[in-house]
Amino acid sequence: MSMLNALQISSSALNAQMVRMNTTASNLANMDVVGATESEAYKAKKPIFKTVMDAHTNNDFQARVSVAGIHITERVNSKRYEPQNPGANEDGYVYMSNVNSIEEMVDMTNASRSYQTNVEVMNATKKMMMSTLQLGR
């Protein structure tokens, strides 16, 4: 694997972690969104990552991380009796979002750490490439 491949893998992982942070931020922003029915209430979203391996000549493989899709969680939305809420149904119930704020904060922390780790990998690779170029002088 060349150093350019290492940069490419880290770069694609940075993009994937950015998607993860954005979906987590969206979940947290919509945590208090209610609906008159369970289908109208906000459902938390989670990105699905996929490792992609591309074969090239001389058994040289290129790998990258991609986002295969966004999964909508199937956790049940709880309902609450709030007849004064303008979003309530005819029985006075609203359906809360199924976002778990603690789970989302842990996910955001993990995504942030993964992002930082990939930045460090890119910086180390860049430093090795610069050292290699200086040896050629």
Stockholm file with secondary structure:
# STOCKHOLM 1.0

chainA/1-137         MSMLNALQISSSALNAQMVRMNTTASNLANMDVVGATESEAYKAKKPIFKTVMDAHTNNDFQARVSVAGIHITERVNSKRYEPQNPGANEDGYVYMSNVNSIEEMVDMTNASRSYQTNVEVMNATKKMMMSTLQLGR
#=GR chainA/1-137 SS CCHHHHHHHHHHHHHHHHHHHHHHHHHHHTTTCCBSSTTTSCCCEEEEEEEEEEECGGGCEEEEEEEEEEEECCCCCCEEECTTSTTCCTTSEEECCCCCHHHHHHHHHHHHHHHHHHHHHHHHHHHHHHHHHHHTC
#=GC SS_cons         CCHHHHHHHHHHHHHHHHHHHHHHHHHHHTTTCCBSSTTTSCCCEEEEEEEEEEECGGGCEEEEEEEEEEEECCCCCCEEECTTSTTCCTTSEEECCCCCHHHHHHHHHHHHHHHHHHHHHHHHHHHHHHHHHHHTC
//
